[in-house]
Protein backbone atom coordinates (compact mmCIF):
# COMPACT_ATOMS: atom_id res chain seq x y z
CA UNK A 1 0.00 0.00 0.00
CA UNK A 2 2.85 2.38 0.83
CA UNK A 3 4.27 1.93 -2.66
CA UNK A 4 0.89 2.70 -4.21
CA UNK A 5 0.44 5.87 -2.17
CA UNK A 6 3.99 6.96 -3.00
CA UNK A 7 3.16 6.57 -6.68
CA UNK A 8 -0.04 8.54 -6.12
CA UNK A 9 1.87 11.35 -4.44
CA UNK A 10 4.20 11.58 -7.44
CA UNK A 11 1.30 11.49 -9.92
CA UNK A 12 -0.47 14.23 -7.98
CA UNK A 13 2.55 16.53 -7.87
CA UNK A 14 3.17 16.11 -11.59
CA UNK A 15 -0.52 16.53 -12.51
CA UNK A 16 -0.72 19.80 -10.57
CA UNK A 17 2.43 21.16 -12.18
CA UNK A 18 1.22 20.08 -15.62
CA UNK A 19 -2.16 21.66 -14.92
CA UNK A 20 -0.48 24.95 -14.11
CA UNK A 21 1.28 24.87 -17.47
CA UNK A 22 -1.93 23.99 -19.33
CA UNK A 23 -3.79 26.84 -17.63
CA UNK A 24 -0.97 29.25 -18.46
CA UNK A 25 -1.00 28.22 -22.11
CA UNK A 26 -4.80 28.62 -22.19
CA UNK A 27 -4.49 32.16 -20.82
CA UNK A 28 -1.86 32.99 -23.46
CA UNK A 29 -4.11 31.81 -26.28
CA UNK A 30 -4.42 28.41 -27.96
CA UNK A 31 -3.95 27.38 -31.57
CA UNK A 32 -4.41 24.05 -33.31
CA UNK A 33 -1.12 22.30 -33.99
CA UNK A 34 -2.46 19.24 -35.86
CA UNK A 35 -5.40 16.90 -36.39
CA UNK A 36 -5.51 13.18 -35.61
CA UNK A 37 -8.34 10.81 -36.55
CA UNK A 38 -10.33 13.56 -38.27
CA UNK A 39 -10.28 17.33 -38.76
CA UNK A 40 -12.38 17.63 -35.61
CA UNK A 41 -9.90 15.60 -33.53
CA UNK A 42 -7.38 18.33 -32.79
CA UNK A 43 -4.06 18.64 -30.98
CA UNK A 44 -2.92 21.96 -29.60
CA UNK A 45 0.66 22.99 -28.96
CA UNK A 46 -0.33 23.12 -25.30
CA UNK A 47 -1.11 19.36 -25.42
CA UNK A 48 2.40 18.74 -26.66
CA UNK A 49 4.07 21.12 -24.21
CA UNK A 50 2.15 19.64 -21.29
CA UNK A 51 2.99 16.06 -22.23
CA UNK A 52 6.65 16.99 -22.72
CA UNK A 53 6.68 18.38 -19.17
CA UNK A 54 5.02 15.26 -17.74
CA UNK A 55 7.43 12.97 -19.58
CA UNK A 56 10.47 14.90 -18.38
CA UNK A 57 9.31 14.89 -14.74
CA UNK A 58 8.53 11.17 -14.86
CA UNK A 59 11.86 10.36 -16.50
CA UNK A 60 13.65 12.28 -13.77
CA UNK A 61 11.73 10.66 -10.90
CA UNK A 62 11.20 7.13 -12.34
CA UNK A 63 13.72 6.51 -15.14
CA UNK A 64 13.05 2.75 -15.29
CA UNK A 65 9.29 3.04 -15.82
CA UNK A 66 7.52 2.98 -19.16
CA UNK A 67 5.32 5.77 -20.52
CA UNK A 68 2.23 5.54 -22.73
CA UNK A 69 1.08 8.98 -23.82
CA UNK A 70 -1.42 10.47 -26.22
CA UNK A 71 0.77 13.02 -27.95
CA UNK A 72 4.38 13.22 -29.16
CA UNK A 73 6.97 10.76 -27.93
CA UNK A 74 4.93 7.62 -28.40
CA UNK A 75 5.18 4.58 -26.18
CA UNK A 76 8.34 4.09 -24.12
CA UNK A 77 8.99 0.63 -22.71
CA UNK A 78 10.44 0.43 -19.22
CA UNK A 79 12.23 -2.22 -17.21
CA UNK A 80 10.47 -1.82 -13.85
CA UNK A 81 7.15 -3.42 -14.82
CA UNK A 82 5.32 -0.11 -14.32
CA UNK A 83 3.91 2.16 -17.02
CA UNK A 84 2.62 5.72 -16.71
CA UNK A 85 -0.46 6.32 -18.87
CA UNK A 86 -0.75 10.01 -19.68
CA UNK A 87 -3.34 12.27 -21.25
CA UNK A 88 -1.87 15.78 -21.01
CA UNK A 89 -5.16 17.54 -21.77
CA UNK A 90 -8.30 15.44 -21.79
CA UNK A 91 -11.06 17.51 -23.35
CA UNK A 92 -8.88 19.30 -25.88
CA UNK A 93 -11.82 20.72 -27.85
CA UNK A 94 -13.24 22.21 -24.65
CA UNK A 95 -9.80 23.60 -23.92
CA UNK A 96 -9.49 25.06 -27.41
CA UNK A 97 -12.83 26.87 -27.09
CA UNK A 98 -12.20 28.14 -23.57
CA UNK A 99 -14.71 25.79 -21.94
CA UNK A 100 -13.44 25.21 -18.41
CA UNK A 101 -13.93 21.46 -18.46
CA UNK A 102 -10.63 19.78 -19.26
CA UNK A 103 -8.09 17.83 -17.25
CA UNK A 104 -4.63 16.38 -16.92
CA UNK A 105 -4.94 12.62 -16.46
CA UNK A 106 -2.07 10.47 -15.13
CA UNK A 107 -2.22 6.82 -14.08
CA UNK A 108 0.45 4.28 -13.24
CA UNK A 109 -0.24 0.63 -14.07
CA UNK A 110 1.53 -2.71 -13.89
CA UNK A 111 1.20 -5.60 -16.31
CA UNK A 112 1.97 -3.93 -19.62
CA UNK A 113 0.48 -1.22 -21.81
CA UNK A 114 -2.70 -3.05 -22.79
CA UNK A 115 -5.77 -2.29 -20.61
CA UNK A 116 -6.79 -5.93 -20.99
CA UNK A 117 -3.73 -7.01 -19.01
CA UNK A 118 -2.80 -4.13 -16.74
CA UNK A 119 -3.69 -3.38 -13.12
CA UNK A 120 -3.98 0.29 -12.26
CA UNK A 121 -2.12 1.21 -9.06
CA UNK A 122 -2.72 4.95 -8.80
CA UNK A 123 -4.42 7.67 -10.79
CA UNK A 124 -4.99 11.42 -10.75
CA UNK A 125 -7.34 13.58 -12.82
CA UNK A 126 -6.78 17.31 -12.32
CA UNK A 127 -9.01 20.07 -13.70
CA UNK A 128 -6.98 23.25 -13.14
CA UNK A 129 -9.84 25.50 -14.27
CA UNK A 130 -12.03 24.16 -11.45
CA UNK A 131 -9.17 23.64 -8.94
CA UNK A 132 -10.21 20.00 -8.56
CA UNK A 133 -7.84 17.07 -8.04
CA UNK A 134 -9.44 13.62 -8.14
CA UNK A 135 -7.13 10.87 -6.93
CA UNK A 136 -7.07 7.20 -6.01
CA UNK A 137 -4.60 4.49 -5.03
CA UNK A 138 -5.58 0.87 -5.48
CA UNK A 139 -7.33 -0.38 -2.34
CA UNK A 140 -7.19 3.02 -0.63
CA UNK A 141 -10.39 4.71 -1.84
CA UNK A 142 -10.84 7.85 -3.91
CA UNK A 143 -10.69 11.53 -3.00
CA UNK A 144 -11.51 14.97 -4.35
CA UNK A 145 -9.07 17.59 -3.08
CA UNK A 146 -8.12 15.17 -0.32
CA UNK A 147 -11.68 14.48 0.86
CA UNK A 148 -13.04 10.92 0.42
CA UNK A 149 -15.72 10.53 -2.24
CA UNK A 150 -18.21 7.86 -3.23
CA UNK A 151 -20.70 7.18 -6.00
CA UNK A 152 -24.30 8.34 -5.78
CA UNK A 153 -26.74 5.92 -4.10
CA UNK A 154 -28.70 3.41 -6.16
CA UNK A 155 -31.55 4.82 -8.23
CA UNK A 156 -33.89 3.36 -10.79
CA UNK A 157 -32.53 3.76 -14.30
CA UNK A 158 -35.45 6.07 -15.13
CA UNK A 159 -34.09 8.48 -12.49
CA UNK A 160 -30.43 8.20 -13.51
CA UNK A 161 -28.40 11.05 -15.00
CA UNK A 162 -26.06 9.46 -17.54
CA UNK A 163 -22.93 10.83 -19.16
CA UNK A 164 -21.52 9.83 -22.53
CA UNK A 165 -19.28 11.02 -25.34
CA UNK A 166 -19.06 10.94 -29.11
CA UNK A 167 -16.30 9.83 -31.44
CA UNK A 168 -14.61 12.25 -33.81
CA UNK A 169 -15.34 10.23 -36.94
CA UNK A 170 -18.71 11.26 -38.42
CA UNK A 171 -19.87 7.71 -39.20
CA UNK A 172 -19.25 6.62 -35.61
CA UNK A 173 -20.96 9.71 -34.18
CA UNK A 174 -24.10 8.96 -36.18
CA UNK A 175 -24.20 5.43 -34.78
CA UNK A 176 -23.71 6.75 -31.26
CA UNK A 177 -26.49 9.28 -31.78
CA UNK A 178 -28.90 6.50 -32.76
CA UNK A 179 -28.19 4.78 -29.45
CA UNK A 180 -28.78 8.08 -27.62
CA UNK A 181 -32.18 8.49 -29.30
CA UNK A 182 -33.22 5.08 -27.98
CA UNK A 183 -31.70 5.53 -24.52
CA UNK A 184 -32.84 9.04 -23.62
CA UNK A 185 -36.43 7.95 -22.98
CA UNK A 186 -35.21 5.32 -20.49
CA UNK A 187 -33.17 7.63 -18.20
CA UNK A 188 -33.60 10.96 -16.43
CA UNK A 189 -31.34 12.75 -18.91
CA UNK A 190 -28.03 12.49 -20.74
CA UNK A 191 -24.98 14.75 -20.53
CA UNK A 192 -22.22 15.04 -23.13
CA UNK A 193 -19.46 17.12 -21.52
CA UNK A 194 -16.46 16.35 -23.71
CA UNK A 195 -13.88 14.91 -21.30
CA UNK A 196 -13.98 11.19 -20.54
CA UNK A 197 -11.63 11.34 -17.57
CA UNK A 198 -13.81 13.94 -15.88
CA UNK A 199 -16.99 12.02 -16.73
CA UNK A 200 -15.60 9.02 -14.85
CA UNK A 201 -14.69 11.27 -11.92
CA UNK A 202 -18.20 12.74 -11.98
CA UNK A 203 -19.51 9.20 -11.48
CA UNK A 204 -17.01 8.78 -8.63
CA UNK A 205 -18.23 11.90 -6.82
CA UNK A 206 -21.93 11.33 -7.54
CA UNK A 207 -22.52 14.09 -10.09
CA UNK A 208 -23.51 11.45 -12.62
CA UNK A 209 -25.29 8.18 -11.88
CA UNK A 210 -23.56 6.47 -14.77
CA UNK A 211 -21.38 6.93 -17.82
CA UNK A 212 -20.68 4.99 -21.00
CA UNK A 213 -18.66 5.58 -24.13
CA UNK A 214 -17.27 3.63 -27.06
CA UNK A 215 -14.00 4.31 -28.86
CA UNK A 216 -11.92 5.51 -25.94
CA UNK A 217 -8.15 5.18 -25.89
CA UNK A 218 -6.29 3.77 -22.87
CA UNK A 219 -5.13 7.20 -21.69
CA UNK A 220 -8.71 8.49 -21.78
CA UNK A 221 -9.85 6.18 -18.99
CA UNK A 222 -6.81 4.75 -17.16
CA UNK A 223 -6.90 7.17 -14.21
CA UNK A 224 -10.63 7.90 -14.22
CA UNK A 225 -11.58 4.22 -14.21
CA UNK A 226 -9.49 3.56 -11.10
CA UNK A 227 -10.92 6.63 -9.34
CA UNK A 228 -14.48 5.55 -10.13
CA UNK A 229 -13.77 1.98 -9.02
CA UNK A 230 -12.25 3.09 -5.74
CA UNK A 231 -15.30 5.31 -5.16
CA UNK A 232 -17.58 2.27 -5.41
CA UNK A 233 -18.48 2.15 -9.11
CA UNK A 234 -18.60 -0.97 -11.24
CA UNK A 235 -16.35 -0.19 -14.20
CA UNK A 236 -16.11 -2.49 -17.20
CA UNK A 237 -17.31 -3.35 -20.67
CA UNK A 238 -20.12 -5.54 -21.95
CA UNK A 239 -20.75 -8.93 -20.37
CA UNK A 240 -18.31 -8.47 -17.52
CA UNK A 241 -15.37 -7.69 -19.80
CA UNK A 242 -12.73 -5.15 -18.90
CA UNK A 243 -13.07 -1.52 -20.04
CA UNK A 244 -11.69 -1.04 -23.53
CA UNK A 245 -12.21 0.79 -26.81
CA UNK A 246 -15.26 -1.45 -27.31
CA UNK A 247 -17.02 0.07 -24.30
CA UNK A 248 -16.32 1.79 -21.01
CA UNK A 249 -19.27 1.73 -18.61
CA UNK A 250 -19.15 3.06 -15.04
CA UNK A 251 -21.91 3.36 -12.45
CA UNK A 252 -23.05 2.29 -9.01
CA UNK A 253 -23.30 -1.51 -9.41
CA UNK A 254 -27.08 -1.87 -9.64
CA UNK A 255 -27.32 1.12 -11.98
CA UNK A 256 -24.50 -0.36 -14.04
CA UNK A 257 -26.37 -3.61 -14.62
CA UNK A 258 -29.56 -1.76 -15.59
CA UNK A 259 -27.67 0.62 -17.88
CA UNK A 260 -25.82 -2.24 -19.58
CA UNK A 261 -29.08 -4.03 -20.29
CA UNK A 262 -30.61 -0.84 -21.66
CA UNK A 263 -27.60 -0.18 -23.90
CA UNK A 264 -27.78 -3.69 -25.33
CA UNK A 265 -31.49 -3.16 -26.03
CA UNK A 266 -30.65 0.16 -27.70
CA UNK A 267 -28.09 -1.46 -29.98
CA UNK A 268 -24.85 -0.20 -28.50
C-alpha positions as CSV (number, residue, x, y, z in Angstrom):
1,X,0.0,0.0,0.0
2,X,2.8,2.4,0.8
3,X,4.3,1.9,-2.7
4,X,0.9,2.7,-4.2
5,X,0.4,5.9,-2.2
6,X,4.0,7.0,-3.0
7,X,3.2,6.6,-6.7
8,X,0.0,8.5,-6.1
9,X,1.9,11.3,-4.4
10,X,4.2,11.6,-7.4
11,X,1.3,11.5,-9.9
12,X,-0.5,14.2,-8.0
13,X,2.5,16.5,-7.9
14,X,3.2,16.1,-11.6
15,X,-0.5,16.5,-12.5
16,X,-0.7,19.8,-10.6
17,X,2.4,21.2,-12.2
18,X,1.2,20.1,-15.6
19,X,-2.2,21.7,-14.9
20,X,-0.5,25.0,-14.1
21,X,1.3,24.9,-17.5
22,X,-1.9,24.0,-19.3
23,X,-3.8,26.8,-17.6
24,X,-1.0,29.2,-18.5
25,X,-1.0,28.2,-22.1
26,X,-4.8,28.6,-22.2
27,X,-4.5,32.2,-20.8
28,X,-1.9,33.0,-23.5
29,X,-4.1,31.8,-26.3
30,X,-4.4,28.4,-28.0
31,X,-3.9,27.4,-31.6
32,X,-4.4,24.0,-33.3
33,X,-1.1,22.3,-34.0
34,X,-2.5,19.2,-35.9
35,X,-5.4,16.9,-36.4
36,X,-5.5,13.2,-35.6
37,X,-8.3,10.8,-36.6
38,X,-10.3,13.6,-38.3
39,X,-10.3,17.3,-38.8
40,X,-12.4,17.6,-35.6
41,X,-9.9,15.6,-33.5
42,X,-7.4,18.3,-32.8
43,X,-4.1,18.6,-31.0
44,X,-2.9,22.0,-29.6
45,X,0.7,23.0,-29.0
46,X,-0.3,23.1,-25.3
47,X,-1.1,19.4,-25.4
48,X,2.4,18.7,-26.7
49,X,4.1,21.1,-24.2
50,X,2.2,19.6,-21.3
51,X,3.0,16.1,-22.2
52,X,6.6,17.0,-22.7
53,X,6.7,18.4,-19.2
54,X,5.0,15.3,-17.7
55,X,7.4,13.0,-19.6
56,X,10.5,14.9,-18.4
57,X,9.3,14.9,-14.7
58,X,8.5,11.2,-14.9
59,X,11.9,10.4,-16.5
60,X,13.7,12.3,-13.8
61,X,11.7,10.7,-10.9
62,X,11.2,7.1,-12.3
63,X,13.7,6.5,-15.1
64,X,13.1,2.8,-15.3
65,X,9.3,3.0,-15.8
66,X,7.5,3.0,-19.2
67,X,5.3,5.8,-20.5
68,X,2.2,5.5,-22.7
69,X,1.1,9.0,-23.8
70,X,-1.4,10.5,-26.2
71,X,0.8,13.0,-28.0
72,X,4.4,13.2,-29.2
73,X,7.0,10.8,-27.9
74,X,4.9,7.6,-28.4
75,X,5.2,4.6,-26.2
76,X,8.3,4.1,-24.1
77,X,9.0,0.6,-22.7
78,X,10.4,0.4,-19.2
79,X,12.2,-2.2,-17.2
80,X,10.5,-1.8,-13.9
81,X,7.2,-3.4,-14.8
82,X,5.3,-0.1,-14.3
83,X,3.9,2.2,-17.0
84,X,2.6,5.7,-16.7
85,X,-0.5,6.3,-18.9
86,X,-0.8,10.0,-19.7
87,X,-3.3,12.3,-21.3
88,X,-1.9,15.8,-21.0
89,X,-5.2,17.5,-21.8
90,X,-8.3,15.4,-21.8
91,X,-11.1,17.5,-23.4
92,X,-8.9,19.3,-25.9
93,X,-11.8,20.7,-27.9
94,X,-13.2,22.2,-24.6
95,X,-9.8,23.6,-23.9
96,X,-9.5,25.1,-27.4
97,X,-12.8,26.9,-27.1
98,X,-12.2,28.1,-23.6
99,X,-14.7,25.8,-21.9
100,X,-13.4,25.2,-18.4
101,X,-13.9,21.5,-18.5
102,X,-10.6,19.8,-19.3
103,X,-8.1,17.8,-17.2
104,X,-4.6,16.4,-16.9
105,X,-4.9,12.6,-16.5
106,X,-2.1,10.5,-15.1
107,X,-2.2,6.8,-14.1
108,X,0.4,4.3,-13.2
109,X,-0.2,0.6,-14.1
110,X,1.5,-2.7,-13.9
111,X,1.2,-5.6,-16.3
112,X,2.0,-3.9,-19.6
113,X,0.5,-1.2,-21.8
114,X,-2.7,-3.1,-22.8
115,X,-5.8,-2.3,-20.6
116,X,-6.8,-5.9,-21.0
117,X,-3.7,-7.0,-19.0
118,X,-2.8,-4.1,-16.7
119,X,-3.7,-3.4,-13.1
120,X,-4.0,0.3,-12.3
121,X,-2.1,1.2,-9.1
122,X,-2.7,4.9,-8.8
123,X,-4.4,7.7,-10.8
124,X,-5.0,11.4,-10.8
125,X,-7.3,13.6,-12.8
126,X,-6.8,17.3,-12.3
127,X,-9.0,20.1,-13.7
128,X,-7.0,23.2,-13.1
129,X,-9.8,25.5,-14.3
130,X,-12.0,24.2,-11.4
131,X,-9.2,23.6,-8.9
132,X,-10.2,20.0,-8.6
133,X,-7.8,17.1,-8.0
134,X,-9.4,13.6,-8.1
135,X,-7.1,10.9,-6.9
136,X,-7.1,7.2,-6.0
137,X,-4.6,4.5,-5.0
138,X,-5.6,0.9,-5.5
139,X,-7.3,-0.4,-2.3
140,X,-7.2,3.0,-0.6
141,X,-10.4,4.7,-1.8
142,X,-10.8,7.9,-3.9
143,X,-10.7,11.5,-3.0
144,X,-11.5,15.0,-4.4
145,X,-9.1,17.6,-3.1
146,X,-8.1,15.2,-0.3
147,X,-11.7,14.5,0.9
148,X,-13.0,10.9,0.4
149,X,-15.7,10.5,-2.2
150,X,-18.2,7.9,-3.2
151,X,-20.7,7.2,-6.0
152,X,-24.3,8.3,-5.8
153,X,-26.7,5.9,-4.1
154,X,-28.7,3.4,-6.2
155,X,-31.6,4.8,-8.2
156,X,-33.9,3.4,-10.8
157,X,-32.5,3.8,-14.3
158,X,-35.4,6.1,-15.1
159,X,-34.1,8.5,-12.5
160,X,-30.4,8.2,-13.5
161,X,-28.4,11.1,-15.0
162,X,-26.1,9.5,-17.5
163,X,-22.9,10.8,-19.2
164,X,-21.5,9.8,-22.5
165,X,-19.3,11.0,-25.3
166,X,-19.1,10.9,-29.1
167,X,-16.3,9.8,-31.4
168,X,-14.6,12.3,-33.8
169,X,-15.3,10.2,-36.9
170,X,-18.7,11.3,-38.4
171,X,-19.9,7.7,-39.2
172,X,-19.2,6.6,-35.6
173,X,-21.0,9.7,-34.2
174,X,-24.1,9.0,-36.2
175,X,-24.2,5.4,-34.8
176,X,-23.7,6.7,-31.3
177,X,-26.5,9.3,-31.8
178,X,-28.9,6.5,-32.8
179,X,-28.2,4.8,-29.4
180,X,-28.8,8.1,-27.6
181,X,-32.2,8.5,-29.3
182,X,-33.2,5.1,-28.0
183,X,-31.7,5.5,-24.5
184,X,-32.8,9.0,-23.6
185,X,-36.4,7.9,-23.0
186,X,-35.2,5.3,-20.5
187,X,-33.2,7.6,-18.2
188,X,-33.6,11.0,-16.4
189,X,-31.3,12.8,-18.9
190,X,-28.0,12.5,-20.7
191,X,-25.0,14.8,-20.5
192,X,-22.2,15.0,-23.1
193,X,-19.5,17.1,-21.5
194,X,-16.5,16.3,-23.7
195,X,-13.9,14.9,-21.3
196,X,-14.0,11.2,-20.5
197,X,-11.6,11.3,-17.6
198,X,-13.8,13.9,-15.9
199,X,-17.0,12.0,-16.7
200,X,-15.6,9.0,-14.8
201,X,-14.7,11.3,-11.9
202,X,-18.2,12.7,-12.0
203,X,-19.5,9.2,-11.5
204,X,-17.0,8.8,-8.6
205,X,-18.2,11.9,-6.8
206,X,-21.9,11.3,-7.5
207,X,-22.5,14.1,-10.1
208,X,-23.5,11.4,-12.6
209,X,-25.3,8.2,-11.9
210,X,-23.6,6.5,-14.8
211,X,-21.4,6.9,-17.8
212,X,-20.7,5.0,-21.0
213,X,-18.7,5.6,-24.1
214,X,-17.3,3.6,-27.1
215,X,-14.0,4.3,-28.9
216,X,-11.9,5.5,-25.9
217,X,-8.1,5.2,-25.9
218,X,-6.3,3.8,-22.9
219,X,-5.1,7.2,-21.7
220,X,-8.7,8.5,-21.8
221,X,-9.8,6.2,-19.0
222,X,-6.8,4.7,-17.2
223,X,-6.9,7.2,-14.2
224,X,-10.6,7.9,-14.2
225,X,-11.6,4.2,-14.2
226,X,-9.5,3.6,-11.1
227,X,-10.9,6.6,-9.3
228,X,-14.5,5.5,-10.1
229,X,-13.8,2.0,-9.0
230,X,-12.3,3.1,-5.7
231,X,-15.3,5.3,-5.2
232,X,-17.6,2.3,-5.4
233,X,-18.5,2.1,-9.1
234,X,-18.6,-1.0,-11.2
235,X,-16.4,-0.2,-14.2
236,X,-16.1,-2.5,-17.2
237,X,-17.3,-3.3,-20.7
238,X,-20.1,-5.5,-22.0
239,X,-20.8,-8.9,-20.4
240,X,-18.3,-8.5,-17.5
241,X,-15.4,-7.7,-19.8
242,X,-12.7,-5.1,-18.9
243,X,-13.1,-1.5,-20.0
244,X,-11.7,-1.0,-23.5
245,X,-12.2,0.8,-26.8
246,X,-15.3,-1.5,-27.3
247,X,-17.0,0.1,-24.3
248,X,-16.3,1.8,-21.0
249,X,-19.3,1.7,-18.6
250,X,-19.2,3.1,-15.0
251,X,-21.9,3.4,-12.5
252,X,-23.1,2.3,-9.0
253,X,-23.3,-1.5,-9.4
254,X,-27.1,-1.9,-9.6
255,X,-27.3,1.1,-12.0
256,X,-24.5,-0.4,-14.0
257,X,-26.4,-3.6,-14.6
258,X,-29.6,-1.8,-15.6
259,X,-27.7,0.6,-17.9
260,X,-25.8,-2.2,-19.6
261,X,-29.1,-4.0,-20.3
262,X,-30.6,-0.8,-21.7
263,X,-27.6,-0.2,-23.9
264,X,-27.8,-3.7,-25.3
265,X,-31.5,-3.2,-26.0
266,X,-30.7,0.2,-27.7
267,X,-28.1,-1.5,-30.0
268,X,-24.8,-0.2,-28.5
